[in-house]
Amino acid sequence: MLDQTAIAETLGAHYDLAPSPEAAERQSDIYARMSRVLSPADWAIHAPYVEAINRLKAERNAVILAHNYMTPDIYHGIADVVGDSLQLAIEATKVEADVIVQCGVHFMAETSKILNPSKTVLIPDMEAGCSLAESITPEGIAEMRRRYPGAPVVTYVNTSAEVKAASDICCTSSNAAQIVAGLDAETVIMTPDKYLAQNVARQVPQKNIVWYDGSCIVHERFTAQELKDFRDWQPDTRIIAHPECPPDVVAEADFSGSTSGIIDYVTREQPEKALLVTECSMASNISDALPGIEFVGPCNMCPYMKKITLEKVLWSLHSMEGAVEVDAQVAEGARQAVQRMIDMSRRLSA
């Protein structure tokens, strides 16, 4: 576990991190991307960290990849690349920098290391895990193969390298239906998210999809009744759900898609009001770019994603601690599963 007190003292000895209206003003162009959701006082607190990180990543020849669930100060302030799991996996293959800092959860950093074995991949907090990834093991994959012999295993990228290596191909929420439909098999095993699998089964009825009993603590908490009640209260609100939600929740929504799909949808449709049935930072990160949309309603926070903070990012670049390593044999098996996903996605989208 990181010693936050010691980290703060060490960083304070090397960088001027006191709240600074001057630093905030120097980076007013960055603040403009998040001023709708972050107060000027809060920006004055964050600005010295953002300034230090952006200067240090240039010195380290580092690039920061940030998931859509990061807080706005990370998403807009320091990230070089933002996106969902598929976008980040694809962009990781293009990185030329020596160092990758993964602002997301551990499996994402593993994926970047698998795709860039010669680069240093840092995660600012090793304890930024994932409830979904922790629900499945290689033994769970083996049991599914025994139950459904010959069926290919499609594994969600929200999994460990060991689980990816035990699978045939990976998928993300944005390409899961496309991947499953493109496989030459009548029965397909999907792991570990049962709700994503059930939602894909509705989209790809020609396949017999079987699934592992895993779920995401953020998305499984939403209920269809909540959405019905909200629609009764706010009938003019567009409801947009992530496919990791239970099928009855997705059925109540006007649209369902991955985090990148959600962004594309609200950008294209420009509804007057939108309820994003997903992690809380989604709406915050796109709010300023879409001033005509009022983002309303409940959301659920991911405690793992929120372990990544500006202070921890600065510490990772300062100390170069938190390097992610993957066993070479495991990495090769996992790389093949991830690369098959990327190649198939590109081929089917062409």
FIKEMAR-199252 format. One record per residue (C-alpha): x, y, z. Coordinates in nm, 3 decimals, always signed. Layout:
# residues N
<r><c1>X</c1><c2>Y</c2><c3>Z</c3></r>
...
END
This chain:
# residues 350
<r><c1>+0.000</c1><c2>+0.000</c2><c3>+0.000</c3></r>
<r><c1>+0.128</c1><c2>+0.347</c2><c3>-0.087</c3></r>
<r><c1>+0.234</c1><c2>+0.564</c2><c3>+0.207</c3></r>
<r><c1>+0.048</c1><c2>+0.880</c2><c3>+0.108</c3></r>
<r><c1>+0.196</c1><c2>+1.089</c2><c3>+0.388</c3></r>
<r><c1>+0.552</c1><c2>+1.004</c2><c3>+0.288</c3></r>
<r><c1>+0.469</c1><c2>+1.057</c2><c3>-0.079</c3></r>
<r><c1>+0.321</c1><c2>+1.400</c2><c3>-0.011</c3></r>
<r><c1>+0.627</c1><c2>+1.502</c2><c3>+0.193</c3></r>
<r><c1>+0.870</c1><c2>+1.384</c2><c3>-0.075</c3></r>
<r><c1>+0.682</c1><c2>+1.549</c2><c3>-0.359</c3></r>
<r><c1>+0.648</c1><c2>+1.870</c2><c3>-0.157</c3></r>
<r><c1>+1.026</c1><c2>+1.882</c2><c3>-0.125</c3></r>
<r><c1>+1.073</c1><c2>+1.866</c2><c3>-0.503</c3></r>
<r><c1>+0.776</c1><c2>+2.054</c2><c3>-0.647</c3></r>
<r><c1>+0.576</c1><c2>+2.363</c2><c3>-0.553</c3></r>
<r><c1>+0.235</c1><c2>+2.203</c2><c3>-0.506</c3></r>
<r><c1>+0.062</c1><c2>+2.465</c2><c3>-0.295</c3></r>
<r><c1>-0.272</c1><c2>+2.588</c2><c3>-0.434</c3></r>
<r><c1>-0.186</c1><c2>+2.852</c2><c3>-0.691</c3></r>
<r><c1>-0.415</c1><c2>+3.096</c2><c3>-0.875</c3></r>
<r><c1>-0.110</c1><c2>+3.182</c2><c3>-1.086</c3></r>
<r><c1>-0.061</c1><c2>+2.822</c2><c3>-1.199</c3></r>
<r><c1>-0.435</c1><c2>+2.803</c2><c3>-1.262</c3></r>
<r><c1>-0.420</c1><c2>+3.112</c2><c3>-1.482</c3></r>
<r><c1>-0.115</c1><c2>+2.983</c2><c3>-1.672</c3></r>
<r><c1>-0.319</c1><c2>+2.677</c2><c3>-1.765</c3></r>
<r><c1>-0.650</c1><c2>+2.848</c2><c3>-1.832</c3></r>
<r><c1>-0.674</c1><c2>+2.672</c2><c3>-2.169</c3></r>
<r><c1>-0.674</c1><c2>+2.335</c2><c3>-1.992</c3></r>
<r><c1>-0.926</c1><c2>+2.454</c2><c3>-1.735</c3></r>
<r><c1>-1.163</c1><c2>+2.563</c2><c3>-2.012</c3></r>
<r><c1>-1.221</c1><c2>+2.193</c2><c3>-2.090</c3></r>
<r><c1>-1.364</c1><c2>+2.124</c2><c3>-1.744</c3></r>
<r><c1>-1.481</c1><c2>+2.458</c2><c3>-1.604</c3></r>
<r><c1>-1.844</c1><c2>+2.343</c2><c3>-1.604</c3></r>
<r><c1>-1.774</c1><c2>+2.066</c2><c3>-1.353</c3></r>
<r><c1>-1.470</c1><c2>+2.198</c2><c3>-1.161</c3></r>
<r><c1>-1.475</c1><c2>+2.520</c2><c3>-0.958</c3></r>
<r><c1>-1.197</c1><c2>+2.781</c2><c3>-0.993</c3></r>
<r><c1>-1.092</c1><c2>+2.711</c2><c3>-0.634</c3></r>
<r><c1>-1.058</c1><c2>+2.338</c2><c3>-0.705</c3></r>
<r><c1>-0.864</c1><c2>+2.413</c2><c3>-1.022</c3></r>
<r><c1>-0.618</c1><c2>+2.626</c2><c3>-0.825</c3></r>
<r><c1>-0.554</c1><c2>+2.317</c2><c3>-0.610</c3></r>
<r><c1>-0.510</c1><c2>+2.082</c2><c3>-0.907</c3></r>
<r><c1>-0.318</c1><c2>+2.318</c2><c3>-1.138</c3></r>
<r><c1>+0.027</c1><c2>+2.286</c2><c3>-0.972</c3></r>
<r><c1>+0.005</c1><c2>+1.905</c2><c3>-0.999</c3></r>
<r><c1>-0.104</c1><c2>+1.924</c2><c3>-1.364</c3></r>
<r><c1>+0.181</c1><c2>+2.161</c2><c3>-1.444</c3></r>
<r><c1>+0.438</c1><c2>+1.941</c2><c3>-1.269</c3></r>
<r><c1>+0.312</c1><c2>+1.622</c2><c3>-1.433</c3></r>
<r><c1>+0.306</c1><c2>+1.766</c2><c3>-1.784</c3></r>
<r><c1>+0.661</c1><c2>+1.898</c2><c3>-1.740</c3></r>
<r><c1>+0.788</c1><c2>+1.571</c2><c3>-1.590</c3></r>
<r><c1>+0.631</c1><c2>+1.345</c2><c3>-1.852</c3></r>
<r><c1>+0.818</c1><c2>+1.542</c2><c3>-2.119</c3></r>
<r><c1>+1.143</c1><c2>+1.488</c2><c3>-1.929</c3></r>
<r><c1>+1.072</c1><c2>+1.116</c2><c3>-1.893</c3></r>
<r><c1>+0.954</c1><c2>+1.076</c2><c3>-2.253</c3></r>
<r><c1>+0.628</c1><c2>+0.944</c2><c3>-2.112</c3></r>
<r><c1>+0.274</c1><c2>+0.924</c2><c3>-2.246</c3></r>
<r><c1>-0.038</c1><c2>+0.906</c2><c3>-2.031</c3></r>
<r><c1>-0.326</c1><c2>+0.682</c2><c3>-2.136</c3></r>
<r><c1>-0.647</c1><c2>+0.756</c2><c3>-1.947</c3></r>
<r><c1>-0.976</c1><c2>+0.570</c2><c3>-1.939</c3></r>
<r><c1>-1.306</c1><c2>+0.754</c2><c3>-1.975</c3></r>
<r><c1>-1.378</c1><c2>+0.689</c2><c3>-1.605</c3></r>
<r><c1>-1.089</c1><c2>+0.904</c2><c3>-1.483</c3></r>
<r><c1>-1.172</c1><c2>+1.228</c2><c3>-1.303</c3></r>
<r><c1>-1.179</c1><c2>+1.548</c2><c3>-1.517</c3></r>
<r><c1>-0.848</c1><c2>+1.679</c2><c3>-1.377</c3></r>
<r><c1>-0.676</c1><c2>+1.366</c2><c3>-1.514</c3></r>
<r><c1>-0.889</c1><c2>+1.320</c2><c3>-1.825</c3></r>
<r><c1>-0.850</c1><c2>+1.681</c2><c3>-1.944</c3></r>
<r><c1>-0.545</c1><c2>+1.794</c2><c3>-1.750</c3></r>
<r><c1>-0.270</c1><c2>+1.539</c2><c3>-1.816</c3></r>
<r><c1>-0.391</c1><c2>+1.264</c2><c3>-2.052</c3></r>
<r><c1>-0.236</c1><c2>+1.231</c2><c3>-2.397</c3></r>
<r><c1>-0.484</c1><c2>+0.963</c2><c3>-2.505</c3></r>
<r><c1>-0.833</c1><c2>+0.904</c2><c3>-2.365</c3></r>
<r><c1>-1.085</c1><c2>+0.637</c2><c3>-2.452</c3></r>
<r><c1>-1.249</c1><c2>+0.308</c2><c3>-2.367</c3></r>
<r><c1>-1.066</c1><c2>-0.022</c2><c3>-2.326</c3></r>
<r><c1>-1.057</c1><c2>-0.093</c2><c3>-2.701</c3></r>
<r><c1>-0.936</c1><c2>+0.254</c2><c3>-2.794</c3></r>
<r><c1>-0.662</c1><c2>+0.242</c2><c3>-2.531</c3></r>
<r><c1>-0.552</c1><c2>-0.106</c2><c3>-2.638</c3></r>
<r><c1>-0.525</c1><c2>+0.007</c2><c3>-3.000</c3></r>
<r><c1>-0.344</c1><c2>+0.329</c2><c3>-2.909</c3></r>
<r><c1>-0.104</c1><c2>+0.136</c2><c3>-2.686</c3></r>
<r><c1>+0.024</c1><c2>-0.040</c2><c3>-3.000</c3></r>
<r><c1>+0.116</c1><c2>+0.299</c2><c3>-3.149</c3></r>
<r><c1>+0.304</c1><c2>+0.447</c2><c3>-2.853</c3></r>
<r><c1>+0.657</c1><c2>+0.564</c2><c3>-2.933</c3></r>
<r><c1>+0.741</c1><c2>+0.705</c2><c3>-2.589</c3></r>
<r><c1>+0.969</c1><c2>+0.512</c2><c3>-2.353</c3></r>
<r><c1>+0.723</c1><c2>+0.519</c2><c3>-2.064</c3></r>
<r><c1>+0.347</c1><c2>+0.458</c2><c3>-2.050</c3></r>
<r><c1>+0.153</c1><c2>+0.575</c2><c3>-1.747</c3></r>
<r><c1>-0.181</c1><c2>+0.395</c2><c3>-1.736</c3></r>
<r><c1>-0.454</c1><c2>+0.599</c2><c3>-1.569</c3></r>
<r><c1>-0.707</c1><c2>+0.323</c2><c3>-1.532</c3></r>
<r><c1>-0.711</c1><c2>-0.012</c2><c3>-1.355</c3></r>
<r><c1>-0.450</c1><c2>-0.286</c2><c3>-1.338</c3></r>
<r><c1>-0.569</c1><c2>-0.504</c2><c3>-1.626</c3></r>
<r><c1>-0.540</c1><c2>-0.202</c2><c3>-1.859</c3></r>
<r><c1>-0.178</c1><c2>-0.151</c2><c3>-1.757</c3></r>
<r><c1>-0.115</c1><c2>-0.522</c2><c3>-1.815</c3></r>
<r><c1>-0.264</c1><c2>-0.491</c2><c3>-2.163</c3></r>
<r><c1>-0.033</c1><c2>-0.200</c2><c3>-2.244</c3></r>
<r><c1>+0.268</c1><c2>-0.399</c2><c3>-2.119</c3></r>
<r><c1>+0.162</c1><c2>-0.705</c2><c3>-2.318</c3></r>
<r><c1>+0.145</c1><c2>-0.496</c2><c3>-2.634</c3></r>
<r><c1>+0.468</c1><c2>-0.306</c2><c3>-2.551</c3></r>
<r><c1>+0.698</c1><c2>-0.554</c2><c3>-2.373</c3></r>
<r><c1>+1.009</c1><c2>-0.338</c2><c3>-2.418</c3></r>
<r><c1>+0.853</c1><c2>-0.025</c2><c3>-2.265</c3></r>
<r><c1>+0.814</c1><c2>+0.075</c2><c3>-1.904</c3></r>
<r><c1>+0.447</c1><c2>+0.069</c2><c3>-1.808</c3></r>
<r><c1>+0.352</c1><c2>+0.236</c2><c3>-1.481</c3></r>
<r><c1>+0.028</c1><c2>+0.229</c2><c3>-1.289</c3></r>
<r><c1>+0.000</c1><c2>+0.499</c2><c3>-1.022</c3></r>
<r><c1>-0.163</c1><c2>+0.261</c2><c3>-0.773</c3></r>
<r><c1>-0.112</c1><c2>-0.115</c2><c3>-0.788</c3></r>
<r><c1>-0.432</c1><c2>-0.158</c2><c3>-0.586</c3></r>
<r><c1>-0.644</c1><c2>-0.011</c2><c3>-0.865</c3></r>
<r><c1>-0.802</c1><c2>-0.347</c2><c3>-0.942</c3></r>
<r><c1>-1.137</c1><c2>-0.447</c2><c3>-1.088</c3></r>
<r><c1>-1.419</c1><c2>-0.649</c2><c3>-0.931</c3></r>
<r><c1>-1.503</c1><c2>-0.800</c2><c3>-1.269</c3></r>
<r><c1>-1.143</c1><c2>-0.901</c2><c3>-1.344</c3></r>
<r><c1>-1.113</c1><c2>-1.061</c2><c3>-1.002</c3></r>
<r><c1>-1.424</c1><c2>-1.274</c2><c3>-1.058</c3></r>
<r><c1>-1.258</c1><c2>-1.503</c2><c3>-1.315</c3></r>
<r><c1>-0.946</c1><c2>-1.724</c2><c3>-1.309</c3></r>
<r><c1>-0.780</c1><c2>-1.954</c2><c3>-1.565</c3></r>
<r><c1>-0.940</c1><c2>-2.241</c2><c3>-1.373</c3></r>
<r><c1>-1.279</c1><c2>-2.084</c2><c3>-1.439</c3></r>
<r><c1>-1.199</c1><c2>-2.077</c2><c3>-1.811</c3></r>
<r><c1>-1.095</c1><c2>-2.443</c2><c3>-1.799</c3></r>
<r><c1>-1.423</c1><c2>-2.538</c2><c3>-1.630</c3></r>
<r><c1>-1.624</c1><c2>-2.359</c2><c3>-1.900</c3></r>
<r><c1>-1.425</c1><c2>-2.543</c2><c3>-2.169</c3></r>
<r><c1>-1.505</c1><c2>-2.875</c2><c3>-2.001</c3></r>
<r><c1>-1.874</c1><c2>-2.790</c2><c3>-1.994</c3></r>
<r><c1>-1.883</c1><c2>-2.674</c2><c3>-2.357</c3></r>
<r><c1>-1.612</c1><c2>-2.867</c2><c3>-2.544</c3></r>
<r><c1>-1.501</c1><c2>-2.709</c2><c3>-2.868</c3></r>
<r><c1>-1.666</c1><c2>-2.373</c2><c3>-2.801</c3></r>
<r><c1>-1.433</c1><c2>-2.072</c2><c3>-2.841</c3></r>
<r><c1>-1.378</c1><c2>-1.854</c2><c3>-2.535</c3></r>
<r><c1>-1.436</c1><c2>-1.482</c2><c3>-2.581</c3></r>
<r><c1>-1.297</c1><c2>-1.299</c2><c3>-2.280</c3></r>
<r><c1>-1.370</c1><c2>-0.940</c2><c3>-2.189</c3></r>
<r><c1>-1.056</c1><c2>-0.726</c2><c3>-2.168</c3></r>
<r><c1>-1.152</c1><c2>-0.650</c2><c3>-1.807</c3></r>
<r><c1>-0.949</c1><c2>-0.953</c2><c3>-1.699</c3></r>
<r><c1>-0.598</c1><c2>-1.048</c2><c3>-1.589</c3></r>
<r><c1>-0.323</c1><c2>-1.144</c2><c3>-1.831</c3></r>
<r><c1>-0.348</c1><c2>-1.505</c2><c3>-1.711</c3></r>
<r><c1>-0.716</c1><c2>-1.520</c2><c3>-1.801</c3></r>
<r><c1>-0.656</c1><c2>-1.361</c2><c3>-2.140</c3></r>
<r><c1>-0.384</c1><c2>-1.616</c2><c3>-2.208</c3></r>
<r><c1>-0.629</c1><c2>-1.899</c2><c3>-2.132</c3></r>
<r><c1>-0.880</c1><c2>-1.758</c2><c3>-2.384</c3></r>
<r><c1>-0.913</c1><c2>-1.765</c2><c3>-2.761</c3></r>
<r><c1>-0.991</c1><c2>-1.399</c2><c3>-2.824</c3></r>
<r><c1>-1.071</c1><c2>-1.088</c2><c3>-2.625</c3></r>
<r><c1>-1.351</c1><c2>-0.838</c2><c3>-2.666</c3></r>
<r><c1>-1.459</c1><c2>-0.503</c2><c3>-2.526</c3></r>
<r><c1>-1.807</c1><c2>-0.371</c2><c3>-2.466</c3></r>
<r><c1>-1.785</c1><c2>-0.182</c2><c3>-2.794</c3></r>
<r><c1>-1.696</c1><c2>-0.479</c2><c3>-3.014</c3></r>
<r><c1>-1.834</c1><c2>-0.782</c2><c3>-2.822</c3></r>
<r><c1>-2.133</c1><c2>-0.842</c2><c3>-3.049</c3></r>
<r><c1>-1.917</c1><c2>-0.795</c2><c3>-3.357</c3></r>
<r><c1>-1.654</c1><c2>-1.041</c2><c3>-3.231</c3></r>
<r><c1>-1.908</c1><c2>-1.307</c2><c3>-3.131</c3></r>
<r><c1>-2.099</c1><c2>-1.278</c2><c3>-3.459</c3></r>
<r><c1>-1.776</c1><c2>-1.308</c2><c3>-3.655</c3></r>
<r><c1>-1.666</c1><c2>-1.637</c2><c3>-3.496</c3></r>
<r><c1>-1.714</c1><c2>-1.960</c2><c3>-3.690</c3></r>
<r><c1>-1.887</c1><c2>-2.147</c2><c3>-3.407</c3></r>
<r><c1>-2.245</c1><c2>-2.215</c2><c3>-3.308</c3></r>
<r><c1>-2.179</c1><c2>-2.204</c2><c3>-2.933</c3></r>
<r><c1>-1.961</c1><c2>-1.928</c2><c3>-2.788</c3></r>
<r><c1>-1.839</c1><c2>-1.898</c2><c3>-2.429</c3></r>
<r><c1>-1.826</c1><c2>-1.541</c2><c3>-2.292</c3></r>
<r><c1>-1.640</c1><c2>-1.454</c2><c3>-1.974</c3></r>
<r><c1>-1.658</c1><c2>-1.309</c2><c3>-1.719</c3></r>
<r><c1>-1.942</c1><c2>-1.053</c2><c3>-1.745</c3></r>
<r><c1>-2.276</c1><c2>-1.233</c2><c3>-1.749</c3></r>
<r><c1>-2.471</c1><c2>-0.917</c2><c3>-1.822</c3></r>
<r><c1>-2.258</c1><c2>-0.819</c2><c3>-2.121</c3></r>
<r><c1>-2.300</c1><c2>-1.176</c2><c3>-2.248</c3></r>
<r><c1>-2.678</c1><c2>-1.167</c2><c3>-2.202</c3></r>
<r><c1>-2.700</c1><c2>-0.833</c2><c3>-2.382</c3></r>
<r><c1>-2.483</c1><c2>-0.965</c2><c3>-2.666</c3></r>
<r><c1>-2.707</c1><c2>-1.274</c2><c3>-2.688</c3></r>
<r><c1>-2.999</c1><c2>-1.044</c2><c3>-2.770</c3></r>
<r><c1>-2.796</c1><c2>-0.879</c2><c3>-3.045</c3></r>
<r><c1>-2.661</c1><c2>-1.203</c2><c3>-3.191</c3></r>
<r><c1>-2.953</c1><c2>-1.449</c2><c3>-3.167</c3></r>
<r><c1>-2.798</c1><c2>-1.680</c2><c3>-3.426</c3></r>
<r><c1>-2.536</c1><c2>-1.786</c2><c3>-3.170</c3></r>
<r><c1>-2.577</c1><c2>-2.000</c2><c3>-2.860</c3></r>
<r><c1>-2.400</c1><c2>-1.781</c2><c3>-2.605</c3></r>
<r><c1>-2.312</c1><c2>-1.925</c2><c3>-2.265</c3></r>
<r><c1>-2.151</c1><c2>-1.721</c2><c3>-1.991</c3></r>
<r><c1>-1.955</c1><c2>-1.713</c2><c3>-1.669</c3></r>
<r><c1>-2.116</c1><c2>-1.572</c2><c3>-1.355</c3></r>
<r><c1>-1.927</c1><c2>-1.242</c2><c3>-1.315</c3></r>
<r><c1>-2.036</c1><c2>-0.878</c2><c3>-1.301</c3></r>
<r><c1>-1.919</c1><c2>-0.521</c2><c3>-1.244</c3></r>
<r><c1>-1.992</c1><c2>-0.360</c2><c3>-0.906</c3></r>
<r><c1>-2.066</c1><c2>-0.028</c2><c3>-1.076</c3></r>
<r><c1>-2.314</c1><c2>-0.144</c2><c3>-1.338</c3></r>
<r><c1>-2.486</c1><c2>-0.432</c2><c3>-1.159</c3></r>
<r><c1>-2.627</c1><c2>-0.189</c2><c3>-0.900</c3></r>
<r><c1>-2.855</c1><c2>-0.011</c2><c3>-1.146</c3></r>
<r><c1>-3.212</c1><c2>-0.145</c2><c3>-1.162</c3></r>
<r><c1>-3.484</c1><c2>-0.127</c2><c3>-1.425</c3></r>
<r><c1>-3.725</c1><c2>+0.012</c2><c3>-1.165</c3></r>
<r><c1>-3.490</c1><c2>+0.303</c2><c3>-1.099</c3></r>
<r><c1>-3.495</c1><c2>+0.394</c2><c3>-1.466</c3></r>
<r><c1>-3.874</c1><c2>+0.356</c2><c3>-1.488</c3></r>
<r><c1>-3.917</c1><c2>+0.584</c2><c3>-1.188</c3></r>
<r><c1>-3.675</c1><c2>+0.836</c2><c3>-1.332</c3></r>
<r><c1>-3.851</c1><c2>+0.835</c2><c3>-1.667</c3></r>
<r><c1>-4.185</c1><c2>+0.898</c2><c3>-1.495</c3></r>
<r><c1>-4.026</c1><c2>+1.193</c2><c3>-1.313</c3></r>
<r><c1>-3.823</c1><c2>+1.327</c2><c3>-1.609</c3></r>
<r><c1>-3.994</c1><c2>+1.199</c2><c3>-1.928</c3></r>
<r><c1>-3.790</c1><c2>+1.429</c2><c3>-2.153</c3></r>
<r><c1>-3.459</c1><c2>+1.273</c2><c3>-2.048</c3></r>
<r><c1>-3.268</c1><c2>+1.041</c2><c3>-2.283</c3></r>
<r><c1>-3.150</c1><c2>+0.733</c2><c3>-2.091</c3></r>
<r><c1>-2.822</c1><c2>+0.579</c2><c3>-2.207</c3></r>
<r><c1>-2.690</c1><c2>+0.259</c2><c3>-2.049</c3></r>
<r><c1>-2.363</c1><c2>+0.068</c2><c3>-2.057</c3></r>
<r><c1>-2.396</c1><c2>-0.298</c2><c3>-2.171</c3></r>
<r><c1>-2.242</c1><c2>-0.420</c2><c3>-1.843</c3></r>
<r><c1>-2.580</c1><c2>-0.333</c2><c3>-1.688</c3></r>
<r><c1>-2.842</c1><c2>-0.608</c2><c3>-1.641</c3></r>
<r><c1>-3.051</c1><c2>-0.676</c2><c3>-1.953</c3></r>
<r><c1>-3.372</c1><c2>-0.535</c2><c3>-1.803</c3></r>
<r><c1>-3.183</c1><c2>-0.209</c2><c3>-1.735</c3></r>
<r><c1>-3.057</c1><c2>-0.198</c2><c3>-2.093</c3></r>
<r><c1>-3.412</c1><c2>-0.269</c2><c3>-2.215</c3></r>
<r><c1>-3.536</c1><c2>+0.042</c2><c3>-2.033</c3></r>
<r><c1>-3.273</c1><c2>+0.263</c2><c3>-2.196</c3></r>
<r><c1>-3.304</c1><c2>+0.458</c2><c3>-2.520</c3></r>
<r><c1>-2.953</c1><c2>+0.354</c2><c3>-2.620</c3></r>
<r><c1>-2.687</c1><c2>+0.115</c2><c3>-2.495</c3></r>
<r><c1>-2.320</c1><c2>+0.131</c2><c3>-2.580</c3></r>
<r><c1>-1.961</c1><c2>+0.130</c2><c3>-2.461</c3></r>
<r><c1>-1.813</c1><c2>+0.444</c2><c3>-2.311</c3></r>
<r><c1>-1.694</c1><c2>+0.555</c2><c3>-2.655</c3></r>
<r><c1>-2.033</c1><c2>+0.461</c2><c3>-2.799</c3></r>
<r><c1>-2.207</c1><c2>+0.670</c2><c3>-2.534</c3></r>
<r><c1>-1.991</c1><c2>+0.971</c2><c3>-2.618</c3></r>
<r><c1>-2.059</c1><c2>+0.928</c2><c3>-2.991</c3></r>
<r><c1>-2.433</c1><c2>+0.895</c2><c3>-2.927</c3></r>
<r><c1>-2.481</c1><c2>+1.206</c2><c3>-2.713</c3></r>
<r><c1>-2.252</c1><c2>+1.408</c2><c3>-2.941</c3></r>
<r><c1>-2.456</c1><c2>+1.306</c2><c3>-3.244</c3></r>
<r><c1>-2.803</c1><c2>+1.322</c2><c3>-3.090</c3></r>
<r><c1>-2.756</c1><c2>+1.628</c2><c3>-2.865</c3></r>
<r><c1>-3.052</c1><c2>+1.550</c2><c3>-2.635</c3></r>
<r><c1>-3.169</c1><c2>+1.831</c2><c3>-2.410</c3></r>
<r><c1>-3.123</c1><c2>+1.609</c2><c3>-2.103</c3></r>
<r><c1>-2.926</c1><c2>+1.286</c2><c3>-2.069</c3></r>
<r><c1>-2.895</c1><c2>+1.025</c2><c3>-1.797</c3></r>
<r><c1>-2.578</c1><c2>+0.816</c2><c3>-1.835</c3></r>
<r><c1>-2.628</c1><c2>+0.481</c2><c3>-1.664</c3></r>
<r><c1>-2.262</c1><c2>+0.415</c2><c3>-1.596</c3></r>
<r><c1>-1.967</c1><c2>+0.543</c2><c3>-1.390</c3></r>
<r><c1>-2.000</c1><c2>+0.898</c2><c3>-1.262</c3></r>
<r><c1>-1.700</c1><c2>+1.056</c2><c3>-1.435</c3></r>
<r><c1>-1.841</c1><c2>+0.987</c2><c3>-1.781</c3></r>
<r><c1>-2.081</c1><c2>+1.280</c2><c3>-1.770</c3></r>
<r><c1>-1.825</c1><c2>+1.506</c2><c3>-1.601</c3></r>
<r><c1>-1.564</c1><c2>+1.446</c2><c3>-1.869</c3></r>
<r><c1>-1.787</c1><c2>+1.531</c2><c3>-2.165</c3></r>
<r><c1>-1.997</c1><c2>+1.801</c2><c3>-2.002</c3></r>
<r><c1>-1.797</c1><c2>+2.105</c2><c3>-2.114</c3></r>
<r><c1>-1.769</c1><c2>+1.983</c2><c3>-2.472</c3></r>
<r><c1>-2.149</c1><c2>+1.947</c2><c3>-2.485</c3></r>
<r><c1>-2.284</c1><c2>+2.263</c2><c3>-2.320</c3></r>
<r><c1>-2.628</c1><c2>+2.218</c2><c3>-2.474</c3></r>
<r><c1>-2.691</c1><c2>+1.895</c2><c3>-2.279</c3></r>
<r><c1>-2.799</c1><c2>+1.883</c2><c3>-1.917</c3></r>
<r><c1>-2.660</c1><c2>+1.566</c2><c3>-1.762</c3></r>
<r><c1>-2.895</c1><c2>+1.450</c2><c3>-1.490</c3></r>
<r><c1>-2.976</c1><c2>+1.160</c2><c3>-1.262</c3></r>
<r><c1>-2.794</c1><c2>+0.896</c2><c3>-1.062</c3></r>
<r><c1>-2.460</c1><c2>+0.736</c2><c3>-1.134</c3></r>
<r><c1>-2.234</c1><c2>+0.492</c2><c3>-0.950</c3></r>
<r><c1>-1.871</c1><c2>+0.555</c2><c3>-0.858</c3></r>
<r><c1>-1.597</c1><c2>+0.299</c2><c3>-0.927</c3></r>
<r><c1>-1.376</c1><c2>+0.284</c2><c3>-0.615</c3></r>
<r><c1>-1.095</c1><c2>+0.124</c2><c3>-0.814</c3></r>
<r><c1>-1.077</c1><c2>+0.388</c2><c3>-1.087</c3></r>
<r><c1>-1.083</c1><c2>+0.660</c2><c3>-0.824</c3></r>
<r><c1>-0.764</c1><c2>+0.523</c2><c3>-0.667</c3></r>
<r><c1>-0.581</c1><c2>+0.702</c2><c3>-0.949</c3></r>
<r><c1>-0.515</c1><c2>+1.063</c2><c3>-0.849</c3></r>
<r><c1>-0.295</c1><c2>+1.348</c2><c3>-0.969</c3></r>
<r><c1>-0.068</c1><c2>+1.305</c2><c3>-0.669</c3></r>
<r><c1>-0.018</c1><c2>+0.935</c2><c3>-0.744</c3></r>
<r><c1>+0.048</c1><c2>+1.005</c2><c3>-1.113</c3></r>
<r><c1>+0.312</c1><c2>+1.262</c2><c3>-1.018</c3></r>
<r><c1>+0.468</c1><c2>+1.017</c2><c3>-0.775</c3></r>
<r><c1>+0.483</c1><c2>+0.740</c2><c3>-1.036</c3></r>
<r><c1>+0.666</c1><c2>+0.969</c2><c3>-1.280</c3></r>
<r><c1>+0.891</c1><c2>+1.112</c2><c3>-1.009</c3></r>
<r><c1>+0.989</c1><c2>+0.778</c2><c3>-0.855</c3></r>
<r><c1>+0.933</c1><c2>+0.552</c2><c3>-1.157</c3></r>
<r><c1>+0.769</c1><c2>+0.310</c2><c3>-0.914</c3></r>
<r><c1>+0.466</c1><c2>+0.097</c2><c3>-0.999</c3></r>
<r><c1>+0.612</c1><c2>-0.077</c2><c3>-1.304</c3></r>
<r><c1>+0.385</c1><c2>-0.352</c2><c3>-1.434</c3></r>
<r><c1>+0.550</c1><c2>-0.680</c2><c3>-1.534</c3></r>
<r><c1>+0.390</c1><c2>-0.983</c2><c3>-1.700</c3></r>
<r><c1>+0.548</c1><c2>-1.328</c2><c3>-1.726</c3></r>
<r><c1>+0.678</c1><c2>-1.371</c2><c3>-2.081</c3></r>
<r><c1>+0.488</c1><c2>-1.692</c2><c3>-2.155</c3></r>
<r><c1>+0.164</c1><c2>-1.553</c2><c3>-2.012</c3></r>
<r><c1>+0.219</c1><c2>-1.227</c2><c3>-2.197</c3></r>
<r><c1>+0.256</c1><c2>-1.405</c2><c3>-2.531</c3></r>
<r><c1>-0.070</c1><c2>-1.597</c2><c3>-2.487</c3></r>
<r><c1>-0.252</c1><c2>-1.285</c2><c3>-2.374</c3></r>
<r><c1>-0.102</c1><c2>-1.078</c2><c3>-2.655</c3></r>
<r><c1>-0.235</c1><c2>-1.321</c2><c3>-2.912</c3></r>
<r><c1>-0.588</c1><c2>-1.301</c2><c3>-2.765</c3></r>
<r><c1>-0.578</c1><c2>-0.920</c2><c3>-2.758</c3></r>
<r><c1>-0.422</c1><c2>-0.895</c2><c3>-3.105</c3></r>
<r><c1>-0.687</c1><c2>-1.127</c2><c3>-3.250</c3></r>
<r><c1>-0.948</c1><c2>-0.888</c2><c3>-3.112</c3></r>
<r><c1>-0.779</c1><c2>-0.584</c2><c3>-3.262</c3></r>
<r><c1>-0.727</c1><c2>-0.754</c2><c3>-3.598</c3></r>
<r><c1>-1.084</c1><c2>-0.884</c2><c3>-3.616</c3></r>
<r><c1>-1.228</c1><c2>-0.546</c2><c3>-3.512</c3></r>
<r><c1>-1.033</c1><c2>-0.372</c2><c3>-3.783</c3></r>
<r><c1>-1.126</c1><c2>-0.633</c2><c3>-4.046</c3></r>
<r><c1>-1.496</c1><c2>-0.635</c2><c3>-3.965</c3></r>
<r><c1>-1.510</c1><c2>-0.255</c2><c3>-3.945</c3></r>
<r><c1>-1.337</c1><c2>-0.204</c2><c3>-4.278</c3></r>
END
